Every structure is written in structure tokens, then in C-alpha cells.
Amino acid sequence: MRKALRWLLALTVFIGTLSTAGAATAAQAGPADIKDRLLAVPGMKLIEEKPYPGYRYFVLDYTQPVDHRHPDRGTFQQRITVLHKDTSRPTVFYTSGYNVSTTPSRSEPTRIADGNQVSLEYRFFTPSRPDPADWSKLDIWQAASDQHRVYEALKPIYGGHWLATGGSKGGMTATYYERFYPRDMDGVVAYVAPNDVVNDEDSAYDRFFAGVGTKECRDRLDAVQRQALVRRAPLEKRYAQYAADKGYTFDTIGGLDKAYEAVVLDYVWGFWQYSLLKDCAGVPADAATASDDAIWSSVDTISGFSAYTDQGLAQFTPYYYQAGTQLGAPTIHFPYIERKLIRYGYQPPRNFVPRSIPMRFQPHAMRDVDTWVRHHATHMLFVYGQNDPWGSERFRLGAGARDSYVFTAPGMNHGANVAGLVPDQQALATARILQWAGVSSAEVARAKPLAHSDATLDARDLDREPALRP
């Protein structure tokens, strides 16, 4: 009986993967309404449809194998959204690398190509988490295989050109997908994607912080950060009361003192990740004479005192797990702060993941991706922000790259985009995106976004996230 049940589960998952065969034929021959066509895909389930002018927007669940190498060993439901324009238009495959938003939105390449958008929640971010969770199945190949399987399921419906995109960890995700499945996409647009090839060598970050912005701004930020450590005792007393009032605990990181220092050490990084040089005017000008309230408020606004509580860490356990097993994590130094004031320094990802979850770092993973990009990148565009610390270790192209580009948007932070590039690069990047999307030669030549701007739909999802995460 057990053998029969295992065989039936394997058969069910196997049938779901045959989207280019029988399932593809059924979808192509199925009903004309896009909702019915989507739901005709084996394993696809509708959560809700939300109206948006000019589009159809669907929130869906899709049945995925926990382990793509062994699809008979269990499944889970992965959250997907589809912003449907027209099956004749190009399709952009977007991922943030974290949770998927269930509010209609449009990435920059989707607007440029005036296309459809399929957005995928990264595996192990709730609710897209297997139960029970085998954390060894959270790696970049399994996540790329999730995307590959979704692409194969939807390609019969959206038969035009496809582009992959994402920002930050989403840009990393789009790059890893291209590395493992280079024949799926017609192009990749990766925004502000870190590339930590050698986890223990992070001097590029120290060089970045020594020269970013202006000396006046750097001095202001450094002074506030130092004062937050000088005044550790009174501010930690306030932190304890803050945590008690909110019901926050510190079991995962190992205590309030470790959490406090982690928040403070994220302060300068957090400013440059999310703020612009002009925002330095809001940083206390003379930290030494500023009140405790002013120091607390500035650190809380930029770093967020909830970040390293158990409650703040829980949502991001999958990220920290990946940082500590494959992606790597930065370590920087603070030459303007006396050593006696820093007790822990930048803590490793292991400190942010419950001890019940085993972790082992795989140093070859990022080297493999970096080598592949340098030698094999084709139709890939990387966009970075000049003042974004995550761009200190970035993807670079080698002699083997073809029709691929790395551009930097002057003065921009972690929200850098094609629109922020200098005019010549902006025109080139736009034209290449249009070319890869398969639109007409006349539209490529104009090198302008094909869809009109929509302030609601095109709002960049760059909410200030507490803690050091891409």
C-alpha cells in the first residue's frame, strides 16, 4: 500500500511537470479566458483575483516538489501572482528573493516592455514553506528549479519572449536562475545584486565606506554610531523597556546586548542603503551634545530596534540561512570607534537563525556563479547604485560575456534603476531590454518605455527594512 501511495504521489508531480507536452497542449486548446487557462495548469490554484485598470491580476498557489531531484518526496504550495496584460505581449518573471507582494505592481522591465508579469515567492518564505521544513532543500539550485518549473508551466500560455528580473536578493535570484537554466529566458535585468564571491574577504566594503558621499556626512553618521555605543548603558535600559512594552524577546541572537550592538553597527550601512546624500541633513550634526532621545531616534529610524528581536528575525530566517550556507555575508570594520566599545562586531548569520536549524557554509556556490557570469553571460544587464554599499561586491563581466552590461546610476542607493542611469546608458539599457523582449525594431530604436507611467503600479518596493539584508 505504501509503495502504491508513493508511486501515485510521484506520478502526480511528474504529470505537473509535463507542461510542454500534454499539459501544454491542454492549455493551448483550453478556454480563452485567461483565468481559466491559468487554472487549467496542473497544480495551479486560485487564491483571489484583484481588479486593476488595464490588467487582470491573480494571486495563485502552485504545487511544487520540495526536492526537484526527488519529486516523489513531498510537495508544497508556492505563492505566485500574475499581472496579465495580453498573451501576445512579452512576459517578465520577477522575484524579490523574499515574500511576494499580493498587491498589483509592475517592475521597471515590465513597464519598459509593456508586458505581463509573473511574480514568485521564494521558497521557505511563509506561506511558501514545506511542512515539515527540511532546510537542506533551501538552496539556490532548488529555487532556480522552482522558477524553471513555473516557466515551463506558463510558457504555453505566454508564448512570447520572457525576461527575468529582480532587485537586490531578487537580482541575485534572477542571476542564479540564468546560471542554472540559461535557455529559459531571453534576457535578465538584475538590479543592485550583491556578489560575495569570497565570504571572508570583505575589504571592498571598508573602501566603500571610507569614500562614500561627503566627509561631512560620513563624520555625522560615524559620530552618531559611536555615541550610541558610548551611551550603551542608558540606551540599553531604554531598549529593555521598549522590548518589554512590545513583547519582544532575544533568544535567537543570544541576548539584548548582542541585539543592541547589531542594530547600532547597522546604522551607517542602513543610511547609505536607503537614503540619499541630501538626507544627511536629518542626521544630528553634533552627536556628542545631542540628547539620548536624538541618538535613539536616529538609530531607530535608520536601523530599527526591532530588527534583531526574535520577532524581527523570524520572517527572514530563510535569508539568514542562505547567507550562512551559500550567499555569504559582509563584515566591515569601524576604525573611528575604539575597540573597547565594540564587543561582538558584525555577527555571522548563524547568530540570526534558530539553533535547531543546522547550517554549513558552501564556499564554492558563489564562486561557481561568478565564474559562469564572467564567461557565459548573454543578454544580461546589471544595474547598481553609486552610493549603495551592496554594490561594493558586484557582478563583473569577462571576455566570454555577450551582449551584457554593468552600469552604475550616479548618486543612487539601493533603489537604483535604468531610469537613474546617465542618458547614454539609459538609452542603451532600454533598447537592449526592448530587443530582448522581442518587440518591433521601431520600438527598439525609440528606446523608450512602451507603457505609460502609473504612480501606483510602478512604485518601487523599497520599504526601509531594518537589519543588514540585501
N, C-alpha and C positions, 0 to 999 in steps of 0.2 A: 504493500500500500504506500509506504514512504517513497519507494522508487517511482511509483506512478505519479505521486504528487510532485516530486522533484522534476520529473520529465514534463509534466503539464506546465509548471512554472517556467522552465527553460523554453518550452515551445511558445508560451505567451510572450515572453520578452523577445524571442527570436523573430516572431511574427511582427512585433512592433518595430524591429529594425529594418524590415524589408520595405522601406518607404520608396525605394527606387524601383521596386518590382510590383507585386500585386497591390500593395497599399497605394503606390504612386498612381497606378492605373485607375484604381477606385476613386482617388481624389480628383484626378483629371476628368473623370467621367461623371463625377458626382454633381450635386445641386449647384446652381450658380451663386446662391447667397454665400458670402464669404464665411459667415459664422458656421453654416452647415458644412462647408468644405473643411474648415479647421477642425470641427468636431468629428469629421469622418476619418481623421488621422488616428490610427490605433493608439490608445493610451492617453489621448487628449481629453481633458475635462474642462468645462466652462465654470469659472468661479463667478464672474459677472461681466456685463458689458456696460461701458460708461459712454454716454454721448459726448462728442466733441465736434464742432463745426468742421466740415470738410473731410472728416475721418470716421472710421469705425475703430473703437478701442476695446480690446478684450483682455481680461485677466484670466489666465488659464493655469491648470496643473497638467504636467506631462509625466508619465511614468518612465522612470529611468532605472537602469540597473545600478545597484550600489557599487559593483565592481565590473567595469566594462570588459575585463579579461575573463571574468566568470559570470556571465549574465544570469545564470541559474541560481546564484547565491543571494537572492533577495532584491527588492526594488524599493524605491522611494518616490515621492511626488515632488517634482521640481517646479517652482513657480515661473511662469512666463507671461509677458504681456506682448500684445501685438497692436501696433498703431497702423491701421490699414488705410492706405491711400488708393491703390489700384494695383491689381496683379500685373499690369503691364509696366509698372514703374520699377526702378531698382529697389533693392532691399538692403537696409543697414542692420547688421547684427551688433547690438550694443550690450555691453556688460560693465557694471561699475566695479566688479570684483567683490561686491558685498551683497546686501539685500537689494531686491528690485523694488523700485517705486511703483505703486499701483495708481499713480496719478498720471494722466496723459502728459507726455513730454517728448521733445524732439532733440536729438543730438545735432551738432553742427553739420556733420556729413549728411544726415537725413534732410536737413534744410537745403544744403547745397545741391543735392541730387533730386530734391522734391520726391522723396521715396517713401516706402514703407519702413517700419522699424520693428524689429523683433528684439525684445529685451529679456535677458535671462538672469535669474537669481543664482549666485554662486553656491555650489553645493556646500552643505553643512551650515549655512546661514539659515536660521529658522524663518519660515516653516519648512524650508527645503533641506531637512536633515533626516537621514535614516534613523530609524528607531528599532533596535539599539544602534548607537553610533559607533561604528568601527573607524576610529580616527586614522588608521593607517590607509584608508581609502580616500583621504583628503590630500591630493597632490595635484600638481599642475597637469599631468597627463590625463588623470581621471576627469578633471574639469574641462580640459580641451575636448575630451571624448564626449562629454555632455553636449558641448556646442556642436560637435560634428554630428551627433545623432539628431539633434533638433534641426540642424540644417538639412540633413537628408530627409527628414520627415516633412519639411515645409518647402523644399525646393520644387516639388511637383506643382505646388500652388503658386509660389512666387518664382517663376521660371527665368526672370531676368538676371542681371548682374547683382552680385552680393558684395558688400564691403563690411569688414569688421572694424569696430571702434570701441573706445572706452577711455576714461581718464584715470590717471594715477594707477591704482591697482587694477582698474579696468583696462588701462593701456597695456599693462603687463600681461593681463589675461588675453587680450587680442593678439599680442605678440606670441605668447606661448601657443595659442591656437594655430597661428600661422606656422610655427615651427613644426608642430606635430601633424598638422593636416594642411600642407601647403597647396593642395589642389582644390580646396573648398572655396576660398574667397578670391574675388577679382582684385582686391586691394585692401590695405589695412591703414587706418589712421589712428595712431596711438598718441594720446596726449599725456604729457608730464609723467612718463613711465620710468620709474627708477630701475636701475640695472646693477645690482650689487653682486658683481662677479666674484670677488674675493671678500668674504664676510669679515675677515679680521683686518683688512686694510681699508681704513676709512679716512685717510688724510685729506682726501678731496673735500670732505665736509668742513674740516678745520680751515682749509684755504678759502672756502666759500665765505664762512662767517667772518674771516679776517678782512674781507674786502667788500661785502655786500652793502648796497646803499651808500650812506654817507657816514663819516666818522661821528658826526654829531648824533645821528640816530643810533648808531651802534653803541655809543657811550651811554646814551639814555637807557637803552634796553639792558645793557650789561649791569648798570648801576642798580636798576630795579631788581634784577635777578639776584645780585649779590646781597642787597638789603633784605630780600625775602629769606635768605639763609642766615644773615646776621641776626635777624629778629625771629629766629626759628621758634624759640620758647613761647613768646606771646601769641604768635600766629598759629602755632600748633594747638595751643589751648583753644583758640577760636575755631580751628579746624575740627577739634574733638566735639565741640558744641554743635557745629554745623552738621557733622555726621550723625550725632545723636538725634538732632531735630529731624533729619531726613530719613533716619533708619538705615544709614549706610554702614557697611562693615568692611574689614580689610583682611580677611582670611587668605585670599589667593596671593596677594603681594607680600603678606607677612607682617603687617602692622601699619599703623597710622604714620609712623616716622618715615618708613620707606615710601609710602604713598605721597606724603607731603613733598619729599625731596624730588620724586619723579615728576610731579606737577611743576615744581619750580624750575627744574632743569629743562623742561619742555618749553619754557616761556619764550626764549629768543627764537627758537625754531618755529614755534607756533605763530609768532608775529610775522615772520617772513613768508611762511606758507600761505597765510590767509590775508595778509594786509599789504598795502602799498606804501611806498616811501612817504607819501603825504600823510598817512595815518600816524606817523611818528609824533605828530603834534599832540596826539591824545595820550602819549606816554608821559608820566611825571618827569618834569625837567630836572629836578634836583631831588633824587631819591633819598639822599642822606637826611634831608629835612622834611621829607614827605611823611604824612601820618601813616600809622599802621593800616587804617582804612583804605588809604590811597594805594598802598602796596598790595594789600589783599585784593582790592577791586581790580587792579590792573592784571595781576596774575590770574585771577579767576576768569576775567573776561577773555584772556588770550589762551590760557592753558586749560582752565576748567577744573575746579577742585573735586568734581565728581568722577573724574576720568579713571583713577586707579582704585576706586572702591570696587568691591565685588560686583555691585550692581552696574557700575560703569563698564567693567571689563567683560561681563557675561556675554553681551551681544557680539563682541568682537573676538571671542575665543577662537573661531576658525582662522581669523587673520593672524593672531599671535602664534597659533600652532604652525601655520605655514611659514611665518617669519623665522621660527625656531627650528624648522625642519628642512626648508628649501630656499625661501626667498632671501634670507639674511636680514639683518637689522643694523642700522647705523650706530656708531659710537663716536661721540665728539668730546673734545676737551674744553676746559674753561680756564684759560691762562690768567684771566683777570680776577679769578676768585681764589682765595687762599685755600690750600689743600685741607686745612683743618675744618673748613666749613662744609666740605663735601664728604659725606660718609659712604655713599654707595656708588655714585657716578651713574652713567646710563646703565640701567639694568637690562639683563638679557630677556628675550621673550619667554623663556622658561618661567620667569617670575610672574607672568601675567596669565598663565594657563593653570587650571587646577592640577594638582599633583597626581590625581587619579588618571590623568591622560598621559601616557608615555610619549616621549619625544626623543628623536635622534636626528642630528643635522646631517644633511646630504650635500657635501661641498661641491659635488660635480654638477648639480642640477642647473645652476645659473651659468656656469662655465659652458655647458653644452648649448644653452640657448644663445648666449653671447656669441659663441663661435659660429653657430648657424646663421645668425643675423648678419654677421660680418661677411660671410662667404656666400650666402644664398638669398639674402633679402631681395624680393622682387615686388614692385608695386607697394612699397611701404613708406609711410610718412610719419616721422616722429616730430612732435611739437613740444617745446619746453619754454618755461618762463625764466627770464634772466635772473629774477630775484627769488626764485623758488629753490629752497635747499635740496629738494628731492632730485633736482636736475644735476646735482654735483656728480653723481654717478649715473651715467645715462647710456643709452644705446648709441653705438657708433657703427659706421658702415665701413666695410673693407673693399678690396678690389673686386670681390665676387658679387657685390650688390648690383642690382639692375633696376633702373627707373625708381630709385628710392632716395629719400631725403631726410636730413635732420635740420630743423630750423629752430631758432630761438626768438621768442617775442620780447622785444626790449621793454624793460621796466615791469613786466608782468609777473604774477605769482603763480600759485598752483592752479589758477583758473585760466592759464594761457590757452589761446586758441588760434585758429587760422586768421580770424578777423583782426587779431592783435599783431600780426607779423608786419614787417615793413612792406610797402606796396608791391615791390617786385616779387618778393617771396609769397605774399598773399595771393597774387595773381597766378603764380606758378602752382602753388599748392591747390588752389581752387580748380584750376584747369586739369591737374592730374586727378583729383577726386572725380571730376566730371568724366574724364576719359575712362577711368577705371570703372565708373558706374555704367558705362555703355550708352551714354546719351548721344545726341546728334553732334556732328562735328561743328556745326554753327554754335551750339550751346557751349561746347568746349572752348571755342575761340573767344567767346564773350567773357569767359572766366568769372562769371557772377553767380551767386546762389540762385537756383531756379525757383525757390519758394519765397514768398513774401515773409518778412519778419513777423513773428507773433510773440508778443512780450510774455504771455503766459506759457505757451508751448515751448519756447526756446530758452526759458530761464535756466541758466546753468546751475546744476545741483552742486553748489559749492558751499553748503552749510558748514559753519565752523565746527569741526569735530574736535572735542578735547582729546588730548594724548597724541603721541607721535605715531601717526599712521599715514600711509600714502593714500 
